[in-house]
Amino acid sequence: MFFASDNAGPAHPSVMDALVKANEGYAMGYGADPIMDEVRESIREIFEAPDAAVYLVINGTSANSILLGTMSQPWQTIFCSDCAHIHEDECNAPEFYTGAKLTLVRTVDGKMSAADLKTKILAEENRGVHGPQRGPLSITQVTEKGTIYQLDELRALTATAREFGIKTHLDGARFANALMALDCTPAEMTWKAGIDTVSFGGTKNGAVGVEACVIFDPDLAWEFELRRKRGGHLLSKHRYLSAQMQAYLKDGLWLDMARAANARCAQLAEGLAGHNGARMLYPSEANIIFFEMPRSEHKRMLDGGAVYYVMNGDPETGDPDEPLTGRLVTDWSASEEAVSQFLSLLRG
């Protein structure tokens, strides 16, 4: 019953097998391995984007930061939500790699609205040389609150950005989970909705550590390559990234894993919603749940064997009736049995 993070889950056996296979013999480094050629074509096919530039890095922070660096200038500001991963969880890496600042847009249930985005955009680039200039928009999908931007919401945000000549980046660390929730195609959730670049996540969804940077404008490709190298994220033994992504994509494994994670999350959400002591804080639309429950209930769960989940306070000391926030995240390996055990504990 480990629901702390999808980062904590195991890699899929197919990914591990691919790494072992890739370890045989010799292969050219720095992305010149033959596996990468297959990966590039597979991702282009998946996104219905034959001219897309595709590059691999080892984690989401580097994917987001290098893509945003390629899309912005140091005198600009990057628009993102007030709970975006690039704001809350990347130790200012986007600012480090871009030289730009972040402008935060308020959210409801973790999502920006086009109207609020426009207000923030209008507030910039009106002080001439003295103020920040307008840079790219970054959207987190799945949001950090576990919610999903619907396709019309994505299109509204990117249309607002284009109105001001702004490009849009999608932080898709949980891209597959969002795709399964929306029941759409990768193209529909990205370039057909006005997205220019994508951090296409694999690590949280069953890989060891690999993310694809997908760039729909080929004119940005060379600058990305330079920034990746200069930033220290061009791996010499690149075949181990390629092998992970190859296995991840093969026969739709990435979709199967996301589908499983979402299903277990829905099972948890249904059980929590039926428990009088628990209150859902946001709609649970993919594989993340935020809920509130009295301290005494959290303590009872942990004492009863609920191994681990994230909580915002100490369950041991304080008012037993004080509500504490808990977060549950499911990954591809979460079992129906583990979820059932958790809900049995909850019901007492």
C-alpha positions in Angstrom: 0.0 0.0 0.0 2.5 2.6 -1.2 0.7 5.6 -2.6 3.3 8.3 -2.0 4.3 9.0 -5.6 4.5 7.4 -9.0 8.2 8.3 -8.9 8.6 5.6 -6.2 7.1 2.8 -8.3 9.2 0.1 -10.1 10.2 0.2 -13.7 8.2 -2.1 -15.9 10.0 -5.5 -16.6 9.9 -4.8 -20.3 11.9 -1.6 -19.8 14.5 -3.4 -17.7 14.7 -6.2 -20.3 15.3 -3.6 -22.9 18.2 -2.1 -20.9 19.8 -5.5 -20.5 19.5 -6.1 -24.3 20.9 -2.6 -25.1 23.9 -3.4 -22.9 25.2 -6.0 -25.4 28.2 -5.0 -27.5 28.9 -1.5 -28.8 26.7 1.4 -30.0 27.5 4.9 -31.1 27.0 7.5 -28.4 25.3 10.9 -28.0 22.1 9.8 -29.7 23.6 8.3 -32.8 22.6 4.8 -31.7 20.3 2.9 -34.1 17.6 2.5 -31.4 17.1 6.2 -31.3 16.3 6.3 -35.0 13.4 3.9 -34.3 12.3 5.9 -31.3 12.2 9.1 -33.3 10.0 7.7 -36.0 7.7 6.0 -33.4 7.1 9.3 -31.6 6.6 11.1 -34.9 4.0 8.5 -35.8 2.3 8.7 -32.4 2.0 12.5 -32.6 1.1 12.5 -36.3 4.0 14.9 -36.8 6.4 13.6 -39.4 8.7 16.7 -39.2 8.8 16.9 -35.4 12.3 17.0 -33.8 12.6 14.4 -31.0 15.3 14.3 -28.3 15.7 12.3 -25.1 16.9 13.5 -21.7 17.0 11.7 -18.3 14.4 13.6 -16.3 11.5 16.1 -16.4 13.3 19.0 -14.9 15.9 19.0 -17.8 13.1 18.4 -20.4 11.1 21.4 -19.2 14.0 23.7 -18.6 15.9 23.1 -21.9 12.7 23.4 -23.9 11.7 26.6 -22.2 15.3 27.9 -22.7 14.9 27.2 -26.4 11.6 29.1 -26.5 12.6 32.2 -24.4 15.1 34.9 -23.9 16.6 36.1 -20.6 14.7 39.4 -20.7 11.4 37.6 -20.9 8.9 36.1 -18.5 7.4 32.6 -18.7 3.7 32.4 -17.9 2.6 29.4 -15.9 0.1 28.4 -13.2 0.6 29.3 -9.5 1.0 25.6 -8.8 3.0 24.6 -11.9 5.7 22.0 -11.4 8.3 24.4 -12.9 7.4 26.8 -10.2 7.0 24.6 -7.1 9.3 21.6 -7.7 12.3 22.4 -9.9 14.5 24.5 -7.6 14.4 27.4 -10.1 16.0 25.2 -12.8 13.8 26.9 -15.5 15.0 30.3 -14.4 18.6 28.9 -14.3 18.4 27.5 -17.8 16.4 30.3 -19.4 17.6 33.4 -17.5 13.9 34.4 -17.6 11.5 34.9 -14.7 8.2 33.2 -14.1 4.9 35.0 -14.0 2.3 33.0 -12.0 -1.4 32.8 -13.1 -4.0 32.0 -10.5 -5.7 28.7 -10.7 -9.0 27.0 -9.8 -8.5 23.3 -9.1 -5.0 23.6 -10.4 -6.0 25.0 -13.8 -5.5 28.4 -15.4 -8.3 30.1 -17.3 -7.8 31.9 -20.6 -9.2 35.1 -19.0 -6.8 35.1 -16.1 -3.9 34.3 -18.5 -4.8 37.2 -20.7 -4.9 39.5 -17.6 -1.3 38.5 -16.7 -0.1 38.8 -20.3 -1.5 42.3 -20.6 0.3 43.3 -17.4 3.7 42.6 -19.1 5.6 44.2 -21.9 4.1 47.7 -21.3 7.1 49.3 -19.5 9.4 49.4 -22.5 13.0 48.5 -21.8 12.4 48.6 -18.0 10.1 45.6 -17.7 10.1 41.9 -18.6 9.0 41.0 -22.2 6.4 38.4 -22.9 7.8 34.9 -23.2 6.2 31.4 -23.6 3.3 29.9 -21.8 3.9 26.6 -20.0 0.9 24.3 -19.2 1.1 21.3 -16.8 -1.0 18.3 -17.9 -1.9 16.5 -15.6 -1.9 19.4 -13.2 -0.2 19.3 -9.8 -3.7 19.0 -8.2 -4.5 15.9 -10.2 -6.9 17.6 -12.6 -7.0 17.6 -16.4 -7.3 20.5 -18.9 -10.1 19.5 -21.3 -9.2 20.0 -25.0 -11.4 23.2 -25.3 -9.5 24.6 -22.2 -6.2 23.9 -23.8 -7.3 25.5 -27.1 -8.5 28.6 -25.3 -5.2 29.0 -23.5 -3.1 28.5 -26.6 -5.3 30.8 -28.6 -4.8 33.5 -26.0 -1.1 33.0 -26.1 -1.0 33.2 -30.0 -3.0 36.4 -29.8 0.2 37.9 -28.3 2.6 36.0 -30.4 3.5 33.6 -27.6 4.4 29.9 -28.0 3.2 27.2 -25.7 5.1 24.4 -23.9 3.3 21.4 -22.4 4.8 19.8 -19.3 3.6 16.3 -19.8 5.3 14.4 -17.1 2.0 12.5 -16.7 1.1 12.8 -20.4 -0.1 9.3 -20.8 -2.4 9.6 -17.7 -4.0 12.7 -19.2 -4.4 11.1 -22.6 -6.2 8.1 -21.1 -8.5 10.5 -19.1 -9.4 12.5 -22.1 -9.7 9.5 -24.5 -8.1 11.5 -27.3 -5.0 11.3 -29.5 -1.6 12.7 -28.7 -2.0 15.1 -31.7 -5.3 16.3 -30.4 -3.8 17.1 -27.0 -0.8 18.9 -28.4 -0.1 20.5 -31.8 -3.8 20.3 -32.9 -4.6 22.2 -29.7 -1.9 24.8 -30.4 1.0 23.3 -28.4 4.5 24.0 -29.8 6.7 21.8 -27.6 6.1 18.8 -25.3 7.9 17.2 -22.4 6.7 13.7 -23.0 7.1 11.8 -19.7 8.2 8.2 -19.2 9.8 8.2 -15.8 6.6 8.5 -13.7 4.9 5.9 -15.9 7.1 2.8 -15.7 10.5 3.9 -17.1 13.8 4.1 -15.1 14.5 7.6 -16.2 13.7 9.0 -19.7 11.7 11.9 -21.1 11.2 12.9 -24.7 11.4 16.5 -25.8 9.1 16.8 -28.8 9.4 20.0 -30.9 6.8 20.6 -33.6 8.7 23.6 -35.1 11.9 22.2 -36.7 13.4 25.7 -36.7 13.9 25.3 -32.9 15.7 22.0 -33.2 19.4 23.1 -33.5 19.2 25.5 -30.7 17.7 22.8 -28.5 20.6 20.5 -29.3 23.1 23.2 -28.4 21.3 24.0 -25.1 21.1 20.3 -24.2 24.8 19.8 -24.7 25.8 23.1 -23.0 23.4 22.2 -20.1 25.1 18.8 -19.5 22.1 16.7 -20.6 23.4 15.0 -23.7 24.2 11.6 -22.5 27.2 9.8 -23.9 25.8 6.3 -23.5 22.5 7.5 -25.0 21.4 4.0 -26.0 20.2 3.4 -22.4 17.7 6.3 -22.8 16.7 5.1 -26.3 16.2 1.5 -25.1 13.9 2.6 -22.3 11.8 4.7 -24.7 11.7 2.0 -27.3 10.3 -0.5 -24.8 7.9 2.1 -23.3 6.3 2.8 -26.7 6.3 -0.8 -28.0 2.8 -2.3 -28.4 1.2 0.6 -26.5 2.8 -0.3 -23.2 2.9 3.3 -22.1 -0.9 3.5 -22.6 -1.5 0.2 -20.8 0.5 1.4 -17.8 -1.3 4.8 -17.6 -4.7 3.1 -18.0 -3.9 0.8 -15.0 -2.7 3.7 -12.8 -5.8 5.7 -13.6 -8.1 2.8 -12.9 -6.6 2.2 -9.5 -6.9 5.9 -8.7 -10.5 5.8 -9.6 -11.0 2.9 -7.3 -9.4 4.8 -4.4 -11.4 7.9 -5.2 -14.7 6.0 -5.1 -13.8 4.5 -1.7 -12.7 7.8 -0.2 -15.8 9.6 -1.4 -17.9 7.1 0.5 -16.1 7.6 3.8 -17.7 10.2 6.1 -14.3 11.3 7.6 -12.8 12.2 4.2 -13.3 15.1 1.9 -12.0 15.3 -1.7 -10.2 18.6 -2.3 -10.1 18.5 -6.1 -11.7 16.4 -8.8 -9.6 13.2 -9.2 -9.2 12.9 -13.0 -6.1 10.9 -13.6 -3.8 9.2 -11.0 -3.6 11.7 -8.1 -5.9 12.4 -5.2 -5.9 15.2 -2.7 -8.2 14.6 0.3 -8.7 16.0 3.8 -9.3 13.8 6.9 -9.1 14.3 10.6 -5.7 13.7 12.1 -7.1 10.8 14.2 -8.2 9.1 11.0 -4.8 9.5 9.3 -3.2 8.1 12.5 -5.5 5.1 12.5 -4.7 4.4 8.9 -1.0 4.5 9.4 -1.1 2.5 12.6 -3.2 -0.1 10.8 -0.6 -0.7 8.1 -1.2 1.9 5.4 2.5 1.9 4.5 3.0 5.4 3.1 1.3 8.4 1.5 2.0 12.1 1.6 0.5 14.2 4.4 0.8 17.8 5.3 1.2 17.4 9.1 2.2 15.2 11.9 -0.4 12.5 12.5 0.9 11.8 16.0 0.7 15.1 17.8 -2.0 17.8 17.8 -5.8 18.1 17.8 -7.2 14.7 16.7 -10.0 16.5 15.0 -7.8 18.9 13.0 -8.2 18.1 9.3 -4.9 17.2 7.5 -4.4 17.0 3.8 -3.3 13.7 2.3 -2.1 12.9 -1.2 -2.4 9.5 -2.9 -0.7 8.8 -6.2 -1.0 5.5 -8.1 1.4 4.1 -10.6 1.2 1.3 -13.2 2.1 -1.4 -10.6 -0.6 -0.5 -8.0 -2.7 -3.6 -7.5 -6.4 -3.9 -6.9 -5.6 -5.9 -3.8 -3.5 -3.0 -2.4 -6.3 -0.5 -3.1 -8.8 -2.9 -1.5 -6.6 -3.2 1.6 -6.3 0.5 1.9 -10.1 1.0 1.6 -10.7 -1.8 4.1 -8.5 0.1 6.6 -10.4 3.3 5.9 -13.7 1.7 6.6 -12.3 0.3 9.9 
